[in-house]
Amino acid sequence: MGAQLAVEDEAAVRDAIAALEVAEGVVPAVAFPALQDPALRSAVTQRLGACGRVLISAGPGWVSGYDDEVADTLAGLDVGVLSPTDRAVLALVLLRTVAIPRARGELSGNAWVTPDGARPATVAELNHNRHLTKKQITESLRNLRTLGLLRPGHRSESSLAQPCTGCPGNARPGCGRTC
């Protein structure tokens, strides 16, 4: 796997890998010496590769993900794959919260992952699709929120759905959690 690292460098590599594997977003390179230094980043890449993972540059930071071959194998086994209903509801949410409002000129944001780039949609709006029942939509929204694909909206007589906006530092607006 390469030369043995000094104790401090080994700790830096392990810290970076731990952060990459638990983060819900981009890990800033400036936060971890092993992501800044090319030699240590190479060690991070090698360690992730030994687990079927890859290091991916994402703007000012890094994320980890599955190697394509591993991802294809897992998808072939239906591991980490959304159900057809969840995929349909996610598509409805994106249509109702981003695509339709943007086509009407109602959104001012340049990206749908910003607060002014999407608008909330109610379960009733999503239920305009006659192919899915309100129960299917509600259950799917719960699944998509649990998976972190949608952020929780404010609850009223009908639940709201919005695409997860994510943000630097891994705090997701509106979800009340900090990571």
Secondary structure, DSSP 8 states (H G I E B T S, - for coil): --S---HHHHHHHHHHHHHHHH-SS-EEGGG-HHHHSHHHHHHHHHHHHTTTEEEEEETTEEEEEE-HHHHHHHHHTTTT---HHHHHHHHHHHIIIIIHHHHTT----SSTTSGGG---EEHHHHTTSTTS-HHHHHHHHHHHHHTTSEEE---SSS-EEEE----GGG--TTT----
